[in-house]
Amino acid sequence: MRMNIAILDDYIGVSQQVADWTSLTFRANVVVFDRPLAVPDEAARALADFDVICTLRERMPIPADLITCLPRLKYIVVTGKRYDTVDVAAAAARGIPVSNTPVVGAGAGGVAELTWGLILAATRHIASEDRMMRDGGWQHQAGTTIGGKTLGILGLGGLGRRVAEIGKVFGMDLVAWSQNMTDEQATACGARRVTKEELFATSDIITVHLALSERTHRIVGPNELRMMKKSAYLINTARGAIIDEQALIDVLASGAIAGAGLDVFENEPLPIDHPFRNLPNVVITPHLGYFTREMLGTYYGDAIRLIGCFLDGKPDRVVNMVKPETAA
């Protein structure tokens, strides 16, 4: 019997364009889902006949209550290095291996580029001025020069370091903070390590590059947001849940900060009636950070190889230490 492979959350139909799936379509049925599936009930119904699931990053969670509802499931491939949204223990209990794709440098580069796109769009009002010009208008707002301003960076991993490099090119003063950051790490990036309180109180632009975890969930809350300058901007290309979303809505709606550039949200896709869609001082993008053709081609190419290894009975990069029976 041919196996069924589900490609999840391919909203714009790019998975089949950026990678060659023919090595799998000769051996299995590949089905692309171009819309999000609600977990667990809708996903359980839609995926009941599938043997292999391929996620697009962490867009759809795969918790234990979904895994138990998928009788044919034999293998899960997560594109990207993180697999926090998959209950790997529940999968292991069912004998289902979970694999992730290798870390690649293009991801950080793409996200850093979008970060700076959001910074420039927010501080120079590019999106709103574009809309007004299309409606027949002309200039309505004065922008903010970022050269000489203070850039506050939350997190100096690979992405934060790349953002810092570009900040130096713009002639910005760099300050940084994270829970485990050292003075040496900050200095190596041309930044000065400060307390979280000082970063929020003194930065003109704050950009978030932390991984989401229990420690960082809503680490940017009402207190931090109230510390910000009225002229400051907040940029988030990390994860929506790192920031208290309602608290951010409140400071934006009241004009307590100048604006925000957001690529990530607590609930994705962003609900149609979400306040962010109507706030004039927010630039929003639909989680585009890693979403380039080059990055997706790498993700899906790696996923194809991993699924092929599984079909050969030799699963690779298994993160939950399962040794399944031969799939062939």
TINU-326724 format. One line per field, with one value per atom (N, C-alpha, C): y, x, z; residue number from 1; atom name. Coordinates in steps of 0.05 Angstrom, whole numbers. Layout:
BEGIN
north = c(Y  ...)
east = c(X  ...)
up = c(Z  ...)
i = c(NUM  ...)
at = c(CA  ...)
END
This chain:
BEGIN
north = c(-24  0  25  44  69  86  98  115  142  156  183  203  223  243  270  283  309  331  351  375  397  406  423  453  469  498  511  500  513  533  556  575  585  588  601  581  555  535  535  542  544  519  500  476  460  459  443  457  484  500  501  501  507  481  458  433  412  391  370  346  341  319  293  292  268  243  245  221  208  225  214  207  223  217  191  180  154  132  138  118  123  147  154  175  180  201  226  248  272  292  300  318  343  366  392  405  414  428  458  473  501  519  508  524  513  529  518  499  479  460  464  467  471  446  449  426  425  401  375  365  375  361  362  386  388  373  377  363  333  323  294  283  297  287  289  311  315  297  290  275  245  236  209  187  193  173  177  193  200  185  176  161  180  201  219  248  264  292  308  328  347  375  386  413  435  459  482  498  494  505  497  517  511  521  523  534  518  492  475  459  461  444  415  396  368  357  363  354  325  315  287  280  298  291  289  302  298  272  267  242  217  217  193  190  211  209  202  197  192  163  144  115  107  121  112  127  146  163  146  149  134  151  176  193  222  239  268  282  299  315  345  357  386  401  420  437  458  461  479  464  477  463  459  476  475  456  440  422  423  446  450  445  449  447  418  399  371  357  341  325  301  304  282  258  262  239  222  236  222  207  219  206  181  184  161  138  145  124  108  121  107  94  98  87  104  130  148  166  163  180  208  228  256  265  277  288  318  332  360  364  385  390  405  403  416  446  457  486  498  519  531  561  573  602  621  612  631  641  625  633  658  659  683  707  704  726  737  719  728  743  733  746  773  774  799  820  812  831  841  823  832  850  844  861  890  893  920  932  915  925  936  922  932  957  958  982  1006  1003  1026  1032  1012  1017  1031  1024  1036  1065  1069  1095  1116  1106  1124  1123  1109  1108  1099  1080  1072  1060  1042  1029  1048  1065  1084  1105  1115  1135  1122  1097  1083  1081  1074  1072  1099  1120  1146  1156  1151  1159  1144  1119  1104  1115  1128  1140  1168  1177  1204  1225  1217  1236  1241  1257  1262  1260  1273  1268  1277  1260  1265  1265  1252  1248  1253  1262  1264  1239  1228  1204  1209  1188  1189  1179  1194  1186  1166  1143  1123  1126  1139  1143  1159  1150  1164  1157  1141  1133  1107  1099  1076  1052  1030  1006  986  978  958  930  911  884  865  851  830  804  794  769  773  762  765  738  721  697  704  683  688  710  711  732  759  760  785  797  780  790  802  789  800  827  829  855  876  868  887  897  879  887  909  905  925  951  949  973  990  977  992  1007  994  1007  1033  1032  1056  1077  1070  1089  1091  1069  1069  1061  1070  1061  1036  1014  988  981  974  962  936  918  891  879  861  846  819  799  774  762  741  731  720  709  696  711  735  749  759  758  768  794  809  833  827  805  797  792  778  772  798  816  841  858  859  875  864  837  825  833  841  850  881  894  923  936  920  930  932  945  948  933  915  900  918  919  936  919  929  915  917  899  900  927  937  962  985  986  1007  1005  981  977  989  983  993  1023  1033  1062  1080  1069  1087  1082  1060  1053  1068  1076  1088  1067  1045  1022  998  981  956  933  914  891  865  846  822  798  785  761  739  734  713  688  665  641  640  630  628  603  607  586  594  577  585  610  613  636  662  660  684  690  672  676  702  721  748  762  758  771  802  810  838  843  854  858  888  893  921  938  928  944  953  934  940  960  956  973  1002  1004  1031  1046  1031  1044  1057  1049  1058  1088  1100  1128  1130  1153  1158  1158  1164  1165  1139  1117  1092  1073  1054  1034  1006  987  960  942  925  907  878  861  833  815  800  780  753  750  726  708  712  697  716  714  733  731  707  704  714  723  736  763  775  801  797  811  811  827  813  825  847  842  862  887  883  906  922  909  923  939  926  940  965  963  986  1009  1004  1027  1038  1022  1032  1048  1039  1053  1080  1081  1106  1125  1116  1133  1135  1115  1115  1109  1095  1091  1099  1104  1114  1094  1068  1048  1022  1003  976  964  945  929  900  885  859  838  817  795  770  770  746  754  734  740  715  720  697  677  686  668  673  652  655  634  641  668  688  713  734  736  734  736  761  758  780  805  801  824  833  825  832  862  874  903  912  895  903  911  899  905  934  947  973  995  988  1009  1022  1048  1062  1063  1059  1061  1033  1014  987  978  967  954  924  909  881  865  842  824  795  777  751  730  733  714  708  729  727  723  725  726  706  681  660  653  666  657  668  658  665  640  643  619  603  617  603  586  599  585  561  566  544  521  528  507  490  502  487  469  481  466  441  446  424  404  413  394  376  386  370  351  361  344  321  326  304  283  291  271  255  268  254  235  243  225  201  206  184  164  175  157  140  152  137  116  122  102  79  84  63  48  55  42  51  75  85  115  120  148  162  187  203  227  238  261  258  235  230  243  259  274  261  240  227  198  191  165  141  142  120  103  77  60  45  57  45  20  6  -17  -6  -22  -14  -4  19  30  18  8  -2  -26)
east = c(17  0  18  11  26  20  41  37  26  12  2  19  29  46  31  28  14  35  33  49  31  37  18  24  3  4  19  16  29  9  6  -15  -14  9  11  21  21  27  55  74  102  118  109  125  132  113  118  134  138  153  183  189  217  233  221  235  223  240  232  222  196  184  182  192  187  198  220  231  212  193  173  147  139  114  114  138  139  132  135  132  108  97  77  58  36  18  24  30  37  14  3  -21  -13  -19  -13  -38  -35  -57  -51  -68  -62  -77  -86  -100  -93  -95  -90  -112  -104  -123  -125  -149  -153  -146  -131  -122  -139  -148  -142  -163  -188  -211  -209  -206  -206  -181  -158  -134  -136  -150  -153  -170  -190  -207  -192  -178  -165  -141  -127  -102  -105  -130  -134  -122  -120  -110  -81  -66  -39  -19  3  24  47  51  73  63  72  65  90  90  112  102  112  103  119  108  123  130  155  164  144  136  118  90  82  56  33  34  13  24  14  23  14  29  22  23  2  2  -6  -5  -11  -39  -59  -86  -92  -74  -77  -63  -40  -25  -42  -56  -72  -96  -103  -126  -118  -92  -83  -73  -90  -84  -62  -59  -39  -13  -11  13  38  59  83  108  106  131  123  139  134  161  160  183  176  194  191  212  203  222  232  259  270  281  297  311  293  272  256  233  227  205  189  188  175  145  133  104  96  115  108  113  93  97  113  139  157  155  149  146  121  99  75  79  95  101  118  138  155  139  120  103  88  82  69  89  115  135  138  131  132  157  176  200  193  206  204  232  234  259  256  279  280  300  297  316  340  363  388  385  401  403  417  406  419  421  442  447  428  415  398  374  366  343  348  370  376  379  392  395  368  350  324  308  309  295  307  334  347  340  339  331  302  284  257  255  271  272  278  298  305  284  271  249  227  220  200  209  234  244  241  250  248  219  202  174  160  167  153  163  190  200  196  193  189  161  143  115  110  126  125  98  87  62  39  37  14  16  40  43  36  44  37  7  -7  -36  -49  -39  -51  -45  -22  -16  -34  -39  -57  -86  -93  -119  -120  -98  -97  -83  -73  -61  -32  -19  9  21  42  56  39  38  22  38  62  77  106  120  149  161  181  194  215  227  248  274  295  322  333  343  352  382  398  426  430  447  452  433  412  393  403  388  396  379  392  378  381  359  359  352  370  367  362  339  333  342  365  376  397  421  443  453  434  441  449  449  457  441  415  398  403  404  409  436  456  482  481  467  464  450  429  415  433  450  469  489  498  517  506  481  468  463  456  452  477  500  526  529  521  524  507  484  467  478  499  510  494  482  466  483  474  486  471  486  474  475  452  450  435  441  430  424  405  399  387  394  379  386  372  376  403  417  443  466  461  481  504  528  551  560  577  588  605  619  637  621  598  581  571  562  552  574  597  619  629  628  637  619  594  576  575  593  593  571  560  538  547  530  535  513  521  500  489  462  449  427  415  392  368  349  325  311  311  297  310  337  351  346  346  342  315  294  267  265  278  276  292  313  332  332  321  323  302  311  292  278  292  280  288  268  273  265  283  277  282  263  262  273  293  305  311  291  292  277  286  270  247  224  201  205  202  204  187  186  172  184  211  224  218  213  209  180  162  134  125  116  107  127  152  174  173  160  155  126  122  95  89  67  58  80  95  116  137  147  168  157  133  122  118  110  106  132  155  181  190  179  189  184  201  197  172  159  136  143  168  178  189  188  202  184  198  185  193  174  179  176  197  197  198  181  181  180  202  203  209  207  214  189  174  149  129  104  84  81  82  77  99  121  142  132  114  103  74  67  39  23  8  -5  -25  -41  -61  -47  -26  -11  1  10  21  -1  -24  -47  -54  -54  -61  -42  -15  3  3  -2  -4  -29  -51  -77  -77  -63  -62  -40  -23  -1  22  23  44  71  72  96  89  110  105  93  102  92  106  99  110  111  129  130  129  109  104  101  117  115  103  100  91  69  52  28  22  7  0  -17  -35  -52  -47  -39  -34  -49  -61  -62  -76  -69  -81  -111  -127  -157  -165  -186  -194  -203  -212  -222  -201  -176  -156  -149  -146  -141  -116  -96  -72  -79  -100  -107  -117  -125  -137  -121  -99  -83  -65  -67  -52  -22  -12  16  30  18  30  34  58  63  62  45  42  48  62  67  61  53  43  64  81  103  120  132  147  177  186  214  232  225  241  230  208  192  203  226  237  239  240  241  266  288  313  312  300  298  279  256  237  247  262  274  293  308  326  310  290  273  261  247  233  252  274  294  304  310  318  296  271  248  245  248  246  266  291  312  305  295  289  266  245  223  232  250  261  276  292  306  286  265  245  232  225  213  232  258  278  283  269  273  297  308  332  327  309  303  328  330  354  345  364  359  335  332  309  315  296  300  288  272  259  268  291  304  286  270  252  265  264  274  250  238  213  219  198  200  204  214  219  193  194  170  162  182  177  159)
up = c(0  0  0  -18  -19  5  16  39  30  49  44  60  47  59  58  81  84  86  69  71  82  106  121  117  118  120  97  73  50  38  52  46  17  6  -21  -42  -36  -55  -65  -47  -56  -53  -37  -31  -55  -74  -98  -119  -115  -134  -128  -102  -93  -89  -90  -86  -105  -111  -129  -113  -113  -97  -113  -137  -154  -142  -127  -115  -95  -84  -66  -80  -100  -113  -128  -135  -147  -127  -101  -80  -62  -62  -42  -54  -41  -48  -32  -45  -32  -35  -12  -12  3  -10  2  14  39  52  52  38  34  54  76  96  124  144  171  180  195  206  236  246  275  290  312  328  353  361  348  329  331  318  288  276  247  236  249  240  242  263  266  243  235  213  187  182  156  152  174  172  180  183  193  175  149  130  122  137  129  147  133  147  155  140  145  145  164  166  163  146  143  150  171  180  166  167  159  184  193  218  240  257  280  275  249  244  256  254  266  288  312  334  330  341  340  369  385  412  415  440  445  437  442  436  406  389  360  352  363  356  361  384  391  372  357  339  310  305  278  277  270  272  253  230  210  212  230  231  239  223  227  229  219  218  217  231  231  224  204  196  202  217  224  208  191  177  196  198  218  241  257  279  304  307  332  328  349  347  373  386  411  409  386  383  378  376  373  399  408  433  425  427  418  436  462  480  472  466  458  432  414  389  394  412  418  431  447  460  439  416  394  375  380  361  336  338  315  318  300  301  291  303  295  287  263  253  248  251  243  221  206  184  195  181  191  193  211  213  189  178  154  159  148  154  140  118  104  120  140  156  171  186  202  184  160  142  132  125  116  138  162  184  191  191  196  175  150  129  134  141  146  170  191  215  207  190  182  163  147  131  149  171  189  204  212  225  207  182  163  156  153  146  169  194  217  221  220  227  204  180  157  146  160  153  124  115  87  79  96  89  88  109  110  88  82  61  34  30  5  2  23  22  15  28  23  -5  -15  -43  -63  -57  -75  -74  -52  -49  -59  -72  -84  -67  -43  -26  -31  -13  -15  13  20  45  69  90  114  140  140  165  160  181  180  193  180  190  211  220  241  230  233  225  246  237  257  263  245  250  276  293  318  340  334  355  368  390  405  397  389  382  405  416  438  427  432  420  443  442  462  450  459  449  428  433  414  404  396  382  354  336  308  295  300  288  300  327  340  332  329  320  292  275  247  247  263  265  276  296  308  287  269  249  231  224  206  221  247  263  264  265  265  239  217  191  190  203  204  224  238  257  283  292  316  340  363  389  397  402  407  437  448  475  472  491  488  516  517  541  534  550  552  579  587  614  619  598  602  588  578  563  582  571  585  573  588  577  552  553  531  505  508  485  472  489  478  465  478  467  440  437  412  389  395  374  371  386  385  402  420  437  466  482  511  525  543  558  580  581  601  614  635  647  628  632  616  619  644  649  634  634  620  590  580  551  543  558  550  555  575  581  562  551  536  505  496  468  451  427  408  391  386  373  388  394  408  390  386  368  383  380  396  380  392  379  400  416  436  426  435  430  450  441  459  477  503  523  547  567  592  604  601  613  598  572  556  549  556  550  563  547  555  573  566  581  577  554  549  556  580  590  594  609  613  625  645  658  638  622  602  582  572  551  562  587  599  603  604  607  581  558  533  528  513  505  488  489  473  443  437  409  400  416  410  394  381  365  375  373  381  356  351  328  338  328  336  312  307  286  299  325  339  342  364  368  382  374  385  415  426  454  472  461  478  489  475  483  492  513  522  501  485  462  470  490  498  509  524  534  512  491  467  453  450  437  453  479  496  492  492  490  462  442  414  410  421  418  432  455  471  461  443  434  454  473  493  481  458  442  413  397  371  352  354  335  339  321  322  294  291  267  275  266  277  254  256  237  250  276  291  311  316  333  350  371  389  375  358  342  313  299  270  254  231  220  238  235  252  247  268  265  250  234  216  232  257  272  293  290  310  309  333  334  318  316  300  272  261  233  230  251  250  264  276  289  268  265  244  248  273  279  281  267  267  238  232  207  212  198  203  178  182  160  169  152  159  164  184  191  166  155  131  136  161  167  153  156  143  115  107  84  58  50  24  8  -18  -35  -30  -24  -19  7  28  53  51  39  36  19  -2  -19  -3  15  32  52  65  84  70  48  35  22  12  1  23  47  69  78  78  86  66  41  21  26  32  38  62  83  108  104  90  84  68  49  33  51  70  88  104  113  128  112  87  70  64  66  62  88  109  135  150  143  156  164  182  189  200  193  200  217  232  249  267  279  297  324  333  358  382  378  401  404  392  398  393  373  366  344  347  326  314  293  282  265  260  241  213  196  168  156  143  131  105  90  63  64)
i = c(1  1  1  2  2  2  3  3  3  4  4  4  5  5  5  6  6  6  7  7  7  8  8  8  9  9  9  10  10  10  11  11  11  12  12  12  13  13  13  14  14  14  15  15  15  16  16  16  17  17  17  18  18  18  19  19  19  20  20  20  21  21  21  22  22  22  23  23  23  24  24  24  25  25  25  26  26  26  27  27  27  28  28  28  29  29  29  30  30  30  31  31  31  32  32  32  33  33  33  34  34  34  35  35  35  36  36  36  37  37  37  38  38  38  39  39  39  40  40  40  41  41  41  42  42  42  43  43  43  44  44  44  45  45  45  46  46  46  47  47  47  48  48  48  49  49  49  50  50  50  51  51  51  52  52  52  53  53  53  54  54  54  55  55  55  56  56  56  57  57  57  58  58  58  59  59  59  60  60  60  61  61  61  62  62  62  63  63  63  64  64  64  65  65  65  66  66  66  67  67  67  68  68  68  69  69  69  70  70  70  71  71  71  72  72  72  73  73  73  74  74  74  75  75  75  76  76  76  77  77  77  78  78  78  79  79  79  80  80  80  81  81  81  82  82  82  83  83  83  84  84  84  85  85  85  86  86  86  87  87  87  88  88  88  89  89  89  90  90  90  91  91  91  92  92  92  93  93  93  94  94  94  95  95  95  96  96  96  97  97  97  98  98  98  99  99  99  100  100  100  101  101  101  102  102  102  103  103  103  104  104  104  105  105  105  106  106  106  107  107  107  108  108  108  109  109  109  110  110  110  111  111  111  112  112  112  113  113  113  114  114  114  115  115  115  116  116  116  117  117  117  118  118  118  119  119  119  120  120  120  121  121  121  122  122  122  123  123  123  124  124  124  125  125  125  126  126  126  127  127  127  128  128  128  129  129  129  130  130  130  131  131  131  132  132  132  133  133  133  134  134  134  135  135  135  136  136  136  137  137  137  138  138  138  139  139  139  140  140  140  141  141  141  142  142  142  143  143  143  144  144  144  145  145  145  146  146  146  147  147  147  148  148  148  149  149  149  150  150  150  151  151  151  152  152  152  153  153  153  154  154  154  155  155  155  156  156  156  157  157  157  158  158  158  159  159  159  160  160  160  161  161  161  162  162  162  163  163  163  164  164  164  165  165  165  166  166  166  167  167  167  168  168  168  169  169  169  170  170  170  171  171  171  172  172  172  173  173  173  174  174  174  175  175  175  176  176  176  177  177  177  178  178  178  179  179  179  180  180  180  181  181  181  182  182  182  183  183  183  184  184  184  185  185  185  186  186  186  187  187  187  188  188  188  189  189  189  190  190  190  191  191  191  192  192  192  193  193  193  194  194  194  195  195  195  196  196  196  197  197  197  198  198  198  199  199  199  200  200  200  201  201  201  202  202  202  203  203  203  204  204  204  205  205  205  206  206  206  207  207  207  208  208  208  209  209  209  210  210  210  211  211  211  212  212  212  213  213  213  214  214  214  215  215  215  216  216  216  217  217  217  218  218  218  219  219  219  220  220  220  221  221  221  222  222  222  223  223  223  224  224  224  225  225  225  226  226  226  227  227  227  228  228  228  229  229  229  230  230  230  231  231  231  232  232  232  233  233  233  234  234  234  235  235  235  236  236  236  237  237  237  238  238  238  239  239  239  240  240  240  241  241  241  242  242  242  243  243  243  244  244  244  245  245  245  246  246  246  247  247  247  248  248  248  249  249  249  250  250  250  251  251  251  252  252  252  253  253  253  254  254  254  255  255  255  256  256  256  257  257  257  258  258  258  259  259  259  260  260  260  261  261  261  262  262  262  263  263  263  264  264  264  265  265  265  266  266  266  267  267  267  268  268  268  269  269  269  270  270  270  271  271  271  272  272  272  273  273  273  274  274  274  275  275  275  276  276  276  277  277  277  278  278  278  279  279  279  280  280  280  281  281  281  282  282  282  283  283  283  284  284  284  285  285  285  286  286  286  287  287  287  288  288  288  289  289  289  290  290  290  291  291  291  292  292  292  293  293  293  294  294  294  295  295  295  296  296  296  297  297  297  298  298  298  299  299  299  300  300  300  301  301  301  302  302  302  303  303  303  304  304  304  305  305  305  306  306  306  307  307  307  308  308  308  309  309  309  310  310  310  311  311  311  312  312  312  313  313  313  314  314  314  315  315  315  316  316  316  317  317  317  318  318  318  319  319  319  320  320  320  321  321  321  322  322  322  323  323  323  324  324  324  325  325  325  326  326  326  327  327  327  328  328  328)
at = c(N  CA  C  N  CA  C  N  CA  C  N  CA  C  N  CA  C  N  CA  C  N  CA  C  N  CA  C  N  CA  C  N  CA  C  N  CA  C  N  CA  C  N  CA  C  N  CA  C  N  CA  C  N  CA  C  N  CA  C  N  CA  C  N  CA  C  N  CA  C  N  CA  C  N  CA  C  N  CA  C  N  CA  C  N  CA  C  N  CA  C  N  CA  C  N  CA  C  N  CA  C  N  CA  C  N  CA  C  N  CA  C  N  CA  C  N  CA  C  N  CA  C  N  CA  C  N  CA  C  N  CA  C  N  CA  C  N  CA  C  N  CA  C  N  CA  C  N  CA  C  N  CA  C  N  CA  C  N  CA  C  N  CA  C  N  CA  C  N  CA  C  N  CA  C  N  CA  C  N  CA  C  N  CA  C  N  CA  C  N  CA  C  N  CA  C  N  CA  C  N  CA  C  N  CA  C  N  CA  C  N  CA  C  N  CA  C  N  CA  C  N  CA  C  N  CA  C  N  CA  C  N  CA  C  N  CA  C  N  CA  C  N  CA  C  N  CA  C  N  CA  C  N  CA  C  N  CA  C  N  CA  C  N  CA  C  N  CA  C  N  CA  C  N  CA  C  N  CA  C  N  CA  C  N  CA  C  N  CA  C  N  CA  C  N  CA  C  N  CA  C  N  CA  C  N  CA  C  N  CA  C  N  CA  C  N  CA  C  N  CA  C  N  CA  C  N  CA  C  N  CA  C  N  CA  C  N  CA  C  N  CA  C  N  CA  C  N  CA  C  N  CA  C  N  CA  C  N  CA  C  N  CA  C  N  CA  C  N  CA  C  N  CA  C  N  CA  C  N  CA  C  N  CA  C  N  CA  C  N  CA  C  N  CA  C  N  CA  C  N  CA  C  N  CA  C  N  CA  C  N  CA  C  N  CA  C  N  CA  C  N  CA  C  N  CA  C  N  CA  C  N  CA  C  N  CA  C  N  CA  C  N  CA  C  N  CA  C  N  CA  C  N  CA  C  N  CA  C  N  CA  C  N  CA  C  N  CA  C  N  CA  C  N  CA  C  N  CA  C  N  CA  C  N  CA  C  N  CA  C  N  CA  C  N  CA  C  N  CA  C  N  CA  C  N  CA  C  N  CA  C  N  CA  C  N  CA  C  N  CA  C  N  CA  C  N  CA  C  N  CA  C  N  CA  C  N  CA  C  N  CA  C  N  CA  C  N  CA  C  N  CA  C  N  CA  C  N  CA  C  N  CA  C  N  CA  C  N  CA  C  N  CA  C  N  CA  C  N  CA  C  N  CA  C  N  CA  C  N  CA  C  N  CA  C  N  CA  C  N  CA  C  N  CA  C  N  CA  C  N  CA  C  N  CA  C  N  CA  C  N  CA  C  N  CA  C  N  CA  C  N  CA  C  N  CA  C  N  CA  C  N  CA  C  N  CA  C  N  CA  C  N  CA  C  N  CA  C  N  CA  C  N  CA  C  N  CA  C  N  CA  C  N  CA  C  N  CA  C  N  CA  C  N  CA  C  N  CA  C  N  CA  C  N  CA  C  N  CA  C  N  CA  C  N  CA  C  N  CA  C  N  CA  C  N  CA  C  N  CA  C  N  CA  C  N  CA  C  N  CA  C  N  CA  C  N  CA  C  N  CA  C  N  CA  C  N  CA  C  N  CA  C  N  CA  C  N  CA  C  N  CA  C  N  CA  C  N  CA  C  N  CA  C  N  CA  C  N  CA  C  N  CA  C  N  CA  C  N  CA  C  N  CA  C  N  CA  C  N  CA  C  N  CA  C  N  CA  C  N  CA  C  N  CA  C  N  CA  C  N  CA  C  N  CA  C  N  CA  C  N  CA  C  N  CA  C  N  CA  C  N  CA  C  N  CA  C  N  CA  C  N  CA  C  N  CA  C  N  CA  C  N  CA  C  N  CA  C  N  CA  C  N  CA  C  N  CA  C  N  CA  C  N  CA  C  N  CA  C  N  CA  C  N  CA  C  N  CA  C  N  CA  C  N  CA  C  N  CA  C  N  CA  C  N  CA  C  N  CA  C  N  CA  C  N  CA  C  N  CA  C  N  CA  C  N  CA  C  N  CA  C  N  CA  C  N  CA  C  N  CA  C  N  CA  C  N  CA  C  N  CA  C  N  CA  C  N  CA  C  N  CA  C  N  CA  C  N  CA  C  N  CA  C  N  CA  C  N  CA  C  N  CA  C  N  CA  C  N  CA  C  N  CA  C  N  CA  C  N  CA  C  N  CA  C  N  CA  C  N  CA  C  N  CA  C  N  CA  C  N  CA  C  N  CA  C  N  CA  C  N  CA  C  N  CA  C  N  CA  C  N  CA  C  N  CA  C  N  CA  C  N  CA  C  N  CA  C  N  CA  C  N  CA  C  N  CA  C  N  CA  C  N  CA  C  N  CA  C  N  CA  C  N  CA  C  N  CA  C  N  CA  C  N  CA  C  N  CA  C  N  CA  C  N  CA  C  N  CA  C  N  CA  C  N  CA  C  N  CA  C  N  CA  C  N  CA  C  N  CA  C  N  CA  C  N  CA  C)
END
